[in-house]
């Protein structure tokens, strides 16, 4: 067993690193300048192309012998690969094309490089749309209907109510023709509901301003009953306005309440306006208790000058002295939301003074002045109305109103109430007072 085991010698007989410094002189590039064979290869073409040697010892090409009963044998080229079209191992080698398919040198001679075909000239013009096509007729008719609606609105805003109504009727007639044509060409679902809604709504509005209330109500009814019109229920408020003009108070209140049900709670301003209309209708109908309920709700949710004034009138109508005082105090407390300080220049800066002068009489300032004048009118009228009845004498009533006004933002109205008190004494011929 031990005859095949070789023990390592205790002393190294051979150097482990011997031979590392030996190299082949062929790779010595420093001696290339002195190498005659290399210099000859550089100066001439000697050695550039290696000679072609056959992989197969035989250079003879074996040609197949084809007979009617025999099979073809594969051909071998001199470099050892099968020739084009030869059969080897049962698989035919594909033929190699002599030239590219569809391209010839003669076709390219004398022609510029034009891959995009720009030398062919401009593209032929687009084919014009046929004006007689049903789609084009429908589009043209829609345009005419829209133009008629716009002309009707413009005429109404200019005060020409007759022309506005005629344009609205023409738009209605053409819109019906348009609907029939659409039904013939496409399905009823493709009808332009927005256009139909705008035509009917404008027609109803023009009937209303021309005091043709029956026709207006019928047109509004067509819109409201059509379930395809979303949010059409709010138009019941317009119908309530018409019934109010006709003094049909019960129906007016009914339609106002139906409109109120259609308005979501998030639309607070619209709900307040509808409730104000309900309160006005109750006042005209003489139902002051119901009107008080409406205005009390408004003053608790979003107090405003009109609601406070009407609430004071309602309490005066029912003869409730204490409620008259409370309603007057609520009216006084309604904020005007007018900043008078912005119209006073705080510095000597010429630019700031120029801006202040520019906004002193602009449209916003005029609106604020009108709002303030309306508030003063409501307060003065309410004070004159309730002063003689809220206390035992009209003098005591005026004194109470003056004290309330002095403690409010309308301090300048206190002197007007004092003058009004003196005029009342003159009418009673109480000259000393």
C-alpha positions as a Markdown table, in Angstrom:
| # | Residue | x | y | z |
|---|---|---|---|---|
| 1 | Unk | 0.0 | 0.0 | 0.0 |
| 2 | Unk | 2.8 | 2.4 | 0.7 |
| 3 | Unk | 4.5 | 1.9 | -2.6 |
| 4 | Unk | 2.4 | 4.6 | -4.2 |
| 5 | Unk | 2.9 | 7.2 | -1.4 |
| 6 | Unk | 5.6 | 9.8 | -1.9 |
| 7 | Unk | 6.7 | 11.8 | 1.0 |
| 8 | Unk | 7.7 | 15.4 | 0.6 |
| 9 | Unk | 11.4 | 16.0 | 1.0 |
| 10 | Unk | 12.5 | 17.9 | 4.1 |
| 11 | Unk | 14.7 | 20.3 | 2.0 |
| 12 | Unk | 13.4 | 22.0 | -1.1 |
| 13 | Unk | 15.2 | 20.6 | -4.0 |
| 14 | Unk | 13.5 | 23.0 | -6.5 |
| 15 | Unk | 12.9 | 26.7 | -6.2 |
| 16 | Unk | 9.1 | 27.4 | -6.2 |
| 17 | Unk | 9.5 | 30.7 | -8.0 |
| 18 | Unk | 11.9 | 29.5 | -10.7 |
| 19 | Unk | 10.9 | 30.4 | -14.3 |
| 20 | Unk | 8.9 | 33.5 | -13.4 |
| 21 | Unk | 11.5 | 35.8 | -15.0 |
| 22 | Unk | 11.8 | 33.7 | -18.2 |
| 23 | Unk | 9.9 | 35.0 | -21.2 |
| 24 | Unk | 9.6 | 34.3 | -24.8 |
| 25 | Unk | 11.7 | 36.7 | -26.9 |
| 26 | Unk | 8.9 | 36.9 | -29.4 |
| 27 | Unk | 7.0 | 39.2 | -27.0 |
| 28 | Unk | 9.9 | 41.6 | -26.6 |
| 29 | Unk | 8.5 | 44.7 | -28.3 |
| 30 | Unk | 11.6 | 46.7 | -27.5 |
| 31 | Unk | 13.6 | 44.7 | -30.1 |
| 32 | Unk | 10.9 | 45.1 | -32.9 |
| 33 | Unk | 13.0 | 47.8 | -34.6 |
| 34 | Unk | 15.8 | 45.3 | -35.1 |
| 35 | Unk | 13.5 | 42.5 | -36.3 |
| 36 | Unk | 13.9 | 42.3 | -40.1 |
| 37 | Unk | 10.9 | 40.1 | -40.7 |
| 38 | Unk | 8.6 | 42.5 | -38.8 |
| 39 | Unk | 9.9 | 45.6 | -40.6 |
| 40 | Unk | 9.4 | 43.9 | -43.9 |
| 41 | Unk | 5.8 | 43.0 | -43.0 |
| 42 | Unk | 5.1 | 46.7 | -42.0 |
| 43 | Unk | 6.6 | 48.1 | -45.3 |
| 44 | Unk | 4.8 | 45.6 | -47.6 |
| 45 | Unk | 1.6 | 43.6 | -47.7 |
| 46 | Unk | 3.4 | 40.6 | -46.6 |
| 47 | Unk | 1.6 | 38.8 | -43.9 |
| 48 | Unk | -1.7 | 40.8 | -44.1 |
| 49 | Unk | -3.8 | 38.0 | -45.5 |
| 50 | Unk | -3.5 | 34.5 | -44.2 |
| 51 | Unk | -3.6 | 31.8 | -46.9 |
| 52 | Unk | -6.9 | 30.1 | -47.3 |
| 53 | Unk | -6.6 | 26.5 | -46.4 |
| 54 | Unk | -9.3 | 23.8 | -46.9 |
| 55 | Unk | -10.9 | 22.3 | -43.9 |
| 56 | Unk | -11.4 | 19.1 | -46.0 |
| 57 | Unk | -8.4 | 17.5 | -47.4 |
| 58 | Unk | -10.1 | 16.8 | -50.7 |
| 59 | Unk | -10.5 | 19.9 | -52.9 |
| 60 | Unk | -12.6 | 18.1 | -55.5 |
| 61 | Unk | -16.3 | 18.9 | -55.5 |
| 62 | Unk | -18.5 | 15.9 | -55.6 |
| 63 | Unk | -21.4 | 16.5 | -57.9 |
| 64 | Unk | -24.5 | 14.6 | -57.5 |
| 65 | Unk | -25.7 | 12.1 | -60.0 |
| 66 | Unk | -29.4 | 12.6 | -60.5 |
| 67 | Unk | -31.5 | 10.0 | -62.1 |
| 68 | Unk | -35.1 | 9.3 | -62.2 |
| 69 | Unk | -34.7 | 6.6 | -59.6 |
| 70 | Unk | -31.8 | 7.9 | -57.6 |
| 71 | Unk | -31.4 | 10.6 | -55.0 |
| 72 | Unk | -29.2 | 13.7 | -55.0 |
| 73 | Unk | -26.1 | 13.7 | -52.9 |
| 74 | Unk | -25.0 | 16.8 | -51.1 |
| 75 | Unk | -22.3 | 19.0 | -52.6 |
| 76 | Unk | -19.3 | 20.1 | -50.7 |
| 77 | Unk | -17.3 | 23.3 | -51.4 |
| 78 | Unk | -13.6 | 23.6 | -51.1 |
| 79 | Unk | -13.8 | 25.2 | -47.7 |
| 80 | Unk | -15.8 | 22.4 | -46.2 |
| 81 | Unk | -19.4 | 23.9 | -45.9 |
| 82 | Unk | -22.4 | 22.7 | -47.9 |
| 83 | Unk | -23.2 | 24.6 | -51.0 |
| 84 | Unk | -26.3 | 26.7 | -51.5 |
| 85 | Unk | -29.3 | 24.6 | -52.3 |
| 86 | Unk | -27.6 | 21.4 | -51.2 |
| 87 | Unk | -29.3 | 18.8 | -49.1 |
| 88 | Unk | -27.6 | 17.8 | -45.9 |
| 89 | Unk | -29.0 | 15.5 | -43.2 |
| 90 | Unk | -32.4 | 15.7 | -44.9 |
| 91 | Unk | -32.5 | 19.6 | -44.7 |
| 92 | Unk | -32.2 | 21.8 | -47.7 |
| 93 | Unk | -30.0 | 24.8 | -47.2 |
| 94 | Unk | -31.9 | 28.0 | -48.3 |
| 95 | Unk | -30.9 | 29.7 | -51.5 |
| 96 | Unk | -29.0 | 33.0 | -51.2 |
| 97 | Unk | -30.4 | 35.8 | -53.3 |
| 98 | Unk | -28.1 | 37.2 | -55.9 |
| 99 | Unk | -29.6 | 40.8 | -55.4 |
| 100 | Unk | -31.9 | 42.5 | -53.0 |
| 101 | Unk | -35.6 | 41.9 | -53.9 |
| 102 | Unk | -37.2 | 44.9 | -55.5 |
| 103 | Unk | -34.1 | 47.1 | -55.6 |
| 104 | Unk | -31.8 | 47.6 | -58.6 |
| 105 | Unk | -28.9 | 49.9 | -59.2 |
| 106 | Unk | -30.5 | 51.3 | -62.4 |
| 107 | Unk | -33.5 | 52.5 | -60.4 |
| 108 | Unk | -31.4 | 54.5 | -58.1 |
| 109 | Unk | -29.2 | 56.1 | -60.8 |
| 110 | Unk | -29.9 | 59.8 | -61.3 |
| 111 | Unk | -32.4 | 60.0 | -58.4 |
| 112 | Unk | -31.9 | 62.0 | -55.2 |
| 113 | Unk | -32.2 | 60.5 | -51.8 |
| 114 | Unk | -35.8 | 61.1 | -50.8 |
| 115 | Unk | -37.0 | 58.5 | -48.2 |
| 116 | Unk | -40.2 | 60.6 | -47.3 |
| 117 | Unk | -41.3 | 61.0 | -50.9 |
| 118 | Unk | -41.4 | 64.8 | -50.8 |
| 119 | Unk | -40.5 | 65.1 | -54.5 |
| 120 | Unk | -43.9 | 63.8 | -55.3 |
| 121 | Unk | -45.5 | 67.2 | -54.7 |
| 122 | Unk | -48.1 | 68.4 | -52.2 |
| 123 | Unk | -50.7 | 66.0 | -50.9 |
| 124 | Unk | -54.1 | 66.2 | -52.6 |
| 125 | Unk | -56.7 | 68.4 | -50.8 |
| 126 | Unk | -59.0 | 66.9 | -48.2 |
| 127 | Unk | -62.3 | 65.9 | -49.5 |
| 128 | Unk | -64.9 | 68.6 | -48.6 |
| 129 | Unk | -67.7 | 67.6 | -46.3 |
| 130 | Unk | -71.0 | 67.2 | -48.0 |
| 131 | Unk | -73.4 | 69.9 | -46.9 |
| 132 | Unk | -76.3 | 67.8 | -47.7 |
| 133 | Unk | -75.4 | 65.1 | -45.1 |
| 134 | Unk | -77.8 | 64.7 | -42.2 |
| 135 | Unk | -75.0 | 65.4 | -39.6 |
| 136 | Unk | -74.1 | 68.7 | -41.2 |
| 137 | Unk | -77.8 | 69.7 | -41.4 |
| 138 | Unk | -78.2 | 68.9 | -37.7 |
| 139 | Unk | -75.1 | 70.9 | -36.7 |
| 140 | Unk | -76.2 | 73.9 | -38.7 |
| 141 | Unk | -79.7 | 73.8 | -37.2 |
| 142 | Unk | -78.2 | 73.6 | -33.7 |
| 143 | Unk | -76.1 | 76.7 | -34.4 |
| 144 | Unk | -79.2 | 78.6 | -35.6 |
| 145 | Unk | -81.1 | 77.6 | -32.4 |
| 146 | Unk | -78.3 | 78.8 | -30.2 |
| 147 | Unk | -78.1 | 82.1 | -32.0 |
| 148 | Unk | -81.9 | 82.7 | -31.7 |
| 149 | Unk | -81.7 | 82.0 | -27.9 |
| 150 | Unk | -78.8 | 84.5 | -27.6 |
| 151 | Unk | -80.7 | 87.1 | -29.6 |
| 152 | Unk | -83.8 | 86.6 | -27.4 |
| 153 | Unk | -81.8 | 87.2 | -24.2 |
| 154 | Unk | -80.1 | 90.3 | -25.6 |
| 155 | Unk | -83.4 | 91.8 | -26.7 |
| 156 | Unk | -84.9 | 91.1 | -23.3 |
| 157 | Unk | -82.0 | 92.8 | -21.5 |
| 158 | Unk | -82.5 | 95.8 | -23.8 |
| 159 | Unk | -86.2 | 96.1 | -22.9 |
| 160 | Unk | -87.6 | 94.9 | -26.2 |
| 161 | Unk | -89.8 | 92.2 | -24.7 |
| 162 | Unk | -91.9 | 91.6 | -27.9 |
| 163 | Unk | -88.8 | 90.9 | -30.0 |
| 164 | Unk | -87.4 | 88.7 | -27.2 |
| 165 | Unk | -90.6 | 86.6 | -27.2 |
| 166 | Unk | -90.6 | 86.2 | -30.9 |
| 167 | Unk | -87.0 | 85.0 | -31.0 |
| 168 | Unk | -87.8 | 82.6 | -28.2 |
| 169 | Unk | -90.7 | 81.1 | -30.1 |
| 170 | Unk | -88.6 | 80.8 | -33.3 |
| 171 | Unk | -85.9 | 79.0 | -31.3 |
| 172 | Unk | -88.6 | 76.6 | -29.9 |
| 173 | Unk | -89.9 | 75.8 | -33.3 |
| 174 | Unk | -86.5 | 75.1 | -34.8 |
| 175 | Unk | -85.5 | 73.0 | -31.7 |
| 176 | Unk | -88.5 | 70.7 | -32.3 |
| 177 | Unk | -87.5 | 70.3 | -35.9 |
| 178 | Unk | -84.0 | 69.5 | -34.7 |
| 179 | Unk | -85.3 | 66.8 | -32.3 |
| 180 | Unk | -87.2 | 65.1 | -35.1 |
| 181 | Unk | -84.2 | 65.0 | -37.4 |
| 182 | Unk | -82.0 | 63.6 | -34.6 |
| 183 | Unk | -84.5 | 60.9 | -34.0 |
| 184 | Unk | -84.4 | 59.9 | -37.7 |
| 185 | Unk | -80.6 | 59.8 | -37.8 |
| 186 | Unk | -79.7 | 58.5 | -34.4 |
| 187 | Unk | -81.2 | 57.1 | -31.2 |
| 188 | Unk | -83.3 | 59.4 | -28.9 |
| 189 | Unk | -80.5 | 59.2 | -26.3 |
| 190 | Unk | -78.3 | 61.4 | -28.5 |
| 191 | Unk | -80.7 | 64.4 | -28.2 |
| 192 | Unk | -78.9 | 67.5 | -26.9 |
| 193 | Unk | -80.8 | 67.9 | -23.6 |
| 194 | Unk | -78.9 | 71.1 | -22.6 |
| 195 | Unk | -80.1 | 72.8 | -25.7 |
| 196 | Unk | -83.7 | 71.7 | -25.2 |
| 197 | Unk | -83.6 | 72.9 | -21.6 |
| 198 | Unk | -82.2 | 76.3 | -22.5 |
| 199 | Unk | -84.8 | 76.8 | -25.2 |
| 200 | Unk | -87.7 | 75.9 | -23.0 |
| 201 | Unk | -86.4 | 77.9 | -20.0 |
| 202 | Unk | -85.9 | 81.0 | -22.1 |
| 203 | Unk | -89.3 | 80.7 | -23.6 |
| 204 | Unk | -90.9 | 80.4 | -20.2 |
| 205 | Unk | -89.0 | 83.4 | -18.9 |
| 206 | Unk | -90.1 | 85.6 | -21.9 |
| 207 | Unk | -93.7 | 84.5 | -21.4 |
| 208 | Unk | -93.5 | 85.6 | -17.8 |
| 209 | Unk | -92.0 | 89.0 | -18.4 |
| 210 | Unk | -94.6 | 89.6 | -21.1 |
| 211 | Unk | -97.3 | 88.8 | -18.4 |
| 212 | Unk | -98.5 | 85.7 | -20.4 |
| 213 | Unk | -98.6 | 83.7 | -17.1 |
| 214 | Unk | -100.7 | 80.7 | -18.4 |
| 215 | Unk | -98.2 | 80.1 | -21.2 |
| 216 | Unk | -95.3 | 80.5 | -18.9 |
| 217 | Unk | -96.7 | 78.0 | -16.3 |
| 218 | Unk | -97.4 | 75.5 | -19.1 |
| 219 | Unk | -93.8 | 75.8 | -20.3 |
| 220 | Unk | -92.3 | 75.5 | -16.8 |
| 221 | Unk | -94.5 | 72.4 | -16.3 |
| 222 | Unk | -93.0 | 70.8 | -19.4 |
| 223 | Unk | -89.5 | 71.2 | -17.9 |
| 224 | Unk | -90.4 | 70.1 | -14.4 |
| 225 | Unk | -92.3 | 67.0 | -15.4 |
| 226 | Unk | -89.4 | 65.8 | -17.7 |
| 227 | Unk | -87.3 | 63.5 | -15.5 |
| 228 | Unk | -84.4 | 63.7 | -18.0 |
| 229 | Unk | -83.7 | 67.3 | -16.9 |
| 230 | Unk | -81.6 | 67.2 | -13.7 |
| 231 | Unk | -82.3 | 69.8 | -11.0 |
| 232 | Unk | -85.3 | 71.1 | -12.8 |
| 233 | Unk | -87.3 | 71.1 | -9.6 |
| 234 | Unk | -85.8 | 74.4 | -8.6 |
| 235 | Unk | -87.9 | 76.0 | -11.3 |
| 236 | Unk | -90.9 | 75.6 | -9.1 |
| 237 | Unk | -89.7 | 78.7 | -7.4 |
| 238 | Unk | -90.3 | 80.6 | -10.7 |
| 239 | Unk | -93.8 | 79.1 | -10.9 |
| 240 | Unk | -94.4 | 80.2 | -7.3 |
| 241 | Unk | -93.4 | 83.8 | -8.3 |
| 242 | Unk | -96.0 | 83.7 | -11.1 |
| 243 | Unk | -98.7 | 82.5 | -8.7 |
| 244 | Unk | -97.7 | 85.3 | -6.3 |
| 245 | Unk | -98.2 | 87.9 | -9.1 |
| 246 | Unk | -101.6 | 86.3 | -9.7 |
| 247 | Unk | -102.4 | 86.7 | -6.0 |
| 248 | Unk | -102.9 | 82.9 | -5.8 |
| 249 | Unk | -101.1 | 82.7 | -2.4 |
| 250 | Unk | -101.9 | 79.1 | -1.5 |
| 251 | Unk | -100.4 | 77.8 | -4.7 |
| 252 | Unk | -97.5 | 80.2 | -4.5 |
| 253 | Unk | -96.6 | 78.9 | -1.0 |
| 254 | Unk | -97.1 | 75.3 | -2.2 |
| 255 | Unk | -94.6 | 75.7 | -5.1 |
| 256 | Unk | -92.2 | 77.6 | -2.9 |
| 257 | Unk | -92.1 | 74.7 | -0.4 |
| 258 | Unk | -91.7 | 72.2 | -3.2 |
| 259 | Unk | -88.8 | 74.2 | -4.5 |
| 260 | Unk | -87.3 | 74.4 | -1.0 |
| 261 | Unk | -87.4 | 70.6 | -0.8 |
| 262 | Unk | -85.3 | 70.4 | -4.0 |
| 263 | Unk | -82.5 | 72.6 | -2.7 |
| 264 | Unk | -79.9 | 70.8 | -0.7 |
| 265 | Unk | -79.0 | 72.1 | 2.8 |
| 266 | Unk | -75.5 | 73.0 | 1.7 |
| 267 | Unk | -77.0 | 75.7 | -0.6 |
| 268 | Unk | -77.8 | 78.0 | 2.3 |
| 269 | Unk | -78.2 | 81.3 | 0.4 |
| 270 | Unk | -80.8 | 79.8 | -2.0 |
| 271 | Unk | -82.8 | 78.3 | 0.8 |
| 272 | Unk | -82.8 | 81.7 | 2.6 |
| 273 | Unk | -84.2 | 83.4 | -0.5 |
| 274 | Unk | -87.0 | 80.9 | -0.9 |
| 275 | Unk | -87.9 | 81.3 | 2.7 |
| 276 | Unk | -88.0 | 85.1 | 2.3 |
| 277 | Unk | -90.5 | 84.6 | -0.6 |
| 278 | Unk | -92.6 | 82.3 | 1.6 |
| 279 | Unk | -92.6 | 85.0 | 4.3 |
| 280 | Unk | -93.6 | 87.7 | 1.9 |
| 281 | Unk | -96.5 | 85.5 | 0.6 |
| 282 | Unk | -97.7 | 84.9 | 4.1 |
| 283 | Unk | -97.7 | 88.7 | 4.8 |
| 284 | Unk | -99.7 | 89.4 | 1.6 |
| 285 | Unk | -102.1 | 86.7 | 2.6 |
| 286 | Unk | -102.5 | 88.2 | 6.0 |
| 287 | Unk | -101.1 | 85.1 | 7.8 |
| 288 | Unk | -98.7 | 87.0 | 10.1 |
| 289 | Unk | -98.1 | 84.2 | 12.5 |
| 290 | Unk | -96.8 | 81.9 | 9.7 |
| 291 | Unk | -94.7 | 84.8 | 8.3 |
| 292 | Unk | -93.2 | 85.4 | 11.8 |
| 293 | Unk | -92.1 | 81.7 | 11.9 |
| 294 | Unk | -90.4 | 82.0 | 8.6 |
| 295 | Unk | -88.6 | 85.3 | 9.4 |
| 296 | Unk | -87.6 | 84.1 | 12.9 |
| 297 | Unk | -85.9 | 81.1 | 11.3 |
| 298 | Unk | -84.1 | 83.3 | 8.8 |
| 299 | Unk | -82.9 | 85.7 | 11.5 |
| 300 | Unk | -81.5 | 82.8 | 13.5 |
| 301 | Unk | -79.8 | 81.2 | 10.5 |
| 302 | Unk | -78.6 | 84.2 | 8.3 |
| 303 | Unk | -79.8 | 87.6 | 9.5 |
| 304 | Unk | -80.3 | 90.2 | 6.9 |
| 305 | Unk | -81.9 | 93.7 | 6.7 |
| 306 | Unk | -85.0 | 92.7 | 4.8 |
| 307 | Unk | -85.9 | 89.8 | 7.0 |
| 308 | Unk | -85.4 | 92.0 | 10.2 |
| 309 | Unk | -87.5 | 94.8 | 8.8 |
| 310 | Unk | -90.4 | 92.4 | 7.7 |
| 311 | Unk | -90.2 | 90.7 | 11.1 |
| 312 | Unk | -90.7 | 94.0 | 12.9 |
| 313 | Unk | -93.7 | 94.8 | 10.6 |
| 314 | Unk | -95.2 | 91.4 | 11.4 |
| 315 | Unk | -94.9 | 91.9 | 15.2 |
| 316 | Unk | -96.4 | 95.4 | 14.7 |
| 317 | Unk | -99.3 | 93.8 | 12.8 |
| 318 | Unk | -100.1 | 91.3 | 15.6 |
| 319 | Unk | -99.6 | 94.1 | 18.3 |
| 320 | Unk | -96.8 | 92.3 | 20.4 |
| 321 | Unk | -94.9 | 95.2 | 22.0 |
| 322 | Unk | -92.1 | 93.1 | 23.5 |
| 323 | Unk | -91.5 | 91.2 | 20.3 |
| 324 | Unk | -91.4 | 94.5 | 18.4 |
| 325 | Unk | -88.6 | 95.7 | 20.6 |
| 326 | Unk | -86.7 | 92.5 | 20.1 |
| 327 | Unk | -87.2 | 92.5 | 16.4 |
| 328 | Unk | -86.0 | 96.1 | 16.2 |
| 329 | Unk | -82.9 | 95.2 | 18.1 |
| 330 | Unk | -82.2 | 92.3 | 15.8 |
| 331 | Unk | -82.6 | 94.7 | 12.8 |
| 332 | Unk | -80.1 | 97.1 | 14.4 |
| 333 | Unk | -77.6 | 94.3 | 15.0 |
| 334 | Unk | -77.4 | 93.1 | 11.4 |
| 335 | Unk | -73.8 | 93.8 | 10.2 |
| 336 | Unk | -73.4 | 96.0 | 7.2 |
| 337 | Unk | -70.0 | 94.5 | 6.3 |
| 338 | Unk | -68.7 | 97.9 | 5.1 |
| 339 | Unk | -65.2 | 99.1 | 6.0 |
| 340 | Unk | -65.2 | 102.8 | 6.1 |
| 341 | Unk | -61.5 | 103.0 | 7.1 |
| 342 | Unk | -60.2 | 101.9 | 3.7 |
| 343 | Unk | -61.5 | 105.2 | 2.2 |
| 344 | Unk | -59.4 | 107.3 | 4.6 |
| 345 | Unk | -55.7 | 107.7 | 3.6 |
| 346 | Unk | -53.6 | 106.8 | 6.7 |
| 347 | Unk | -50.3 | 108.2 | 5.4 |
| 348 | Unk | -48.8 | 110.9 | 3.3 |
| 349 | Unk | -47.7 | 108.4 | 0.6 |
| 350 | Unk | -48.7 | 109.8 | -2.8 |
| 351 | Unk | -49.3 | 106.4 | -4.2 |
| 352 | Unk | -51.6 | 105.3 | -1.3 |
| 353 | Unk | -53.5 | 108.6 | -1.6 |
| 354 | Unk | -53.9 | 108.1 | -5.4 |
| 355 | Unk | -55.4 | 104.6 | -4.8 |
| 356 | Unk | -57.7 | 105.9 | -2.1 |
| 357 | Unk | -59.0 | 108.7 | -4.3 |
| 358 | Unk | -59.6 | 106.1 | -7.1 |
| 359 | Unk | -61.8 | 103.8 | -5.0 |
| 360 | Unk | -63.7 | 106.5 | -3.2 |
| 361 | Unk | -66.4 | 106.6 | -5.9 |
| 362 | Unk | -66.0 | 103.3 | -7.8 |
| 363 | Unk | -68.8 | 100.8 | -8.4 |
| 364 | Unk | -68.1 | 98.9 | -5.2 |
| 365 | Unk | -68.3 | 102.1 | -3.2 |
| 366 | Unk | -71.6 | 103.0 | -4.8 |
| 367 | Unk | -73.0 | 99.6 | -3.9 |
| 368 | Unk | -71.9 | 100.0 | -0.3 |
| 369 | Unk | -73.5 | 103.4 | -0.1 |
| 370 | Unk | -76.8 | 102.0 | -1.5 |
| 371 | Unk | -76.7 | 99.2 | 1.1 |
| 372 | Unk | -76.1 | 101.7 | 3.9 |
| 373 | Unk | -78.9 | 104.0 | 2.7 |
| 374 | Unk | -81.3 | 101.0 | 2.5 |
| 375 | Unk | -80.3 | 100.0 | 6.1 |
| 376 | Unk | -81.0 | 103.5 | 7.4 |
| 377 | Unk | -84.3 | 103.6 | 5.6 |
| 378 | Unk | -85.4 | 100.3 | 7.2 |
| 379 | Unk | -84.3 | 101.5 | 10.7 |
| 380 | Unk | -86.0 | 104.9 | 10.4 |
| 381 | Unk | -89.2 | 103.4 | 9.1 |
| 382 | Unk | -89.3 | 100.7 | 11.8 |
| 383 | Unk | -88.6 | 103.3 | 14.5 |
| 384 | Unk | -91.4 | 105.6 | 13.3 |
| 385 | Unk | -93.7 | 102.7 | 13.1 |
| 386 | Unk | -93.2 | 101.1 | 16.6 |
| 387 | Unk | -92.2 | 104.2 | 18.6 |
| 388 | Unk | -95.8 | 105.4 | 19.3 |
| 389 | Unk | -97.0 | 101.9 | 20.4 |
| 390 | Unk | -94.1 | 100.2 | 22.3 |
| 391 | Unk | -94.4 | 102.5 | 25.4 |
| 392 | Unk | -97.3 | 104.4 | 27.1 |
| 393 | Unk | -96.6 | 107.5 | 25.0 |
| 394 | Unk | -94.9 | 108.1 | 21.7 |
| 395 | Unk | -92.2 | 110.3 | 23.4 |
| 396 | Unk | -91.2 | 107.4 | 25.6 |
| 397 | Unk | -91.1 | 105.1 | 22.6 |
| 398 | Unk | -88.9 | 107.6 | 20.6 |
| 399 | Unk | -86.6 | 107.8 | 23.6 |
| 400 | Unk | -86.2 | 104.0 | 23.7 |
| 401 | Unk | -85.5 | 103.9 | 20.0 |
| 402 | Unk | -82.9 | 106.7 | 20.3 |
| 403 | Unk | -81.1 | 104.9 | 23.1 |
| 404 | Unk | -81.0 | 101.7 | 21.1 |
| 405 | Unk | -79.7 | 103.5 | 18.0 |
| 406 | Unk | -77.0 | 105.4 | 19.9 |
| 407 | Unk | -75.6 | 102.1 | 21.2 |
| 408 | Unk | -75.4 | 100.6 | 17.6 |
| 409 | Unk | -73.3 | 101.3 | 14.5 |
| 410 | Unk | -75.9 | 103.8 | 13.3 |
| 411 | Unk | -75.1 | 106.5 | 15.8 |
| 412 | Unk | -75.8 | 109.3 | 13.3 |
| 413 | Unk | -79.4 | 108.2 | 13.0 |
| 414 | Unk | -80.1 | 109.2 | 16.6 |
| 415 | Unk | -80.2 | 112.9 | 15.7 |
| 416 | Unk | -82.6 | 112.1 | 12.9 |
| 417 | Unk | -84.9 | 110.4 | 15.3 |
| 418 | Unk | -84.8 | 113.4 | 17.6 |
| 419 | Unk | -85.9 | 115.7 | 14.8 |
| 420 | Unk | -88.6 | 113.2 | 13.9 |
| 421 | Unk | -89.8 | 113.4 | 17.4 |
| 422 | Unk | -89.9 | 117.2 | 17.3 |
| 423 | Unk | -91.9 | 117.1 | 14.0 |
| 424 | Unk | -94.4 | 114.8 | 15.7 |
| 425 | Unk | -94.9 | 117.3 | 18.5 |
| 426 | Unk | -95.5 | 120.0 | 15.9 |
| 427 | Unk | -98.2 | 117.9 | 14.3 |
| 428 | Unk | -99.8 | 117.6 | 17.7 |
| 429 | Unk | -99.4 | 121.4 | 18.2 |
| 430 | Unk | -97.4 | 120.8 | 21.4 |
| 431 | Unk | -95.1 | 123.7 | 20.7 |
| 432 | Unk | -93.4 | 123.7 | 24.1 |
| 433 | Unk | -92.2 | 120.1 | 23.6 |
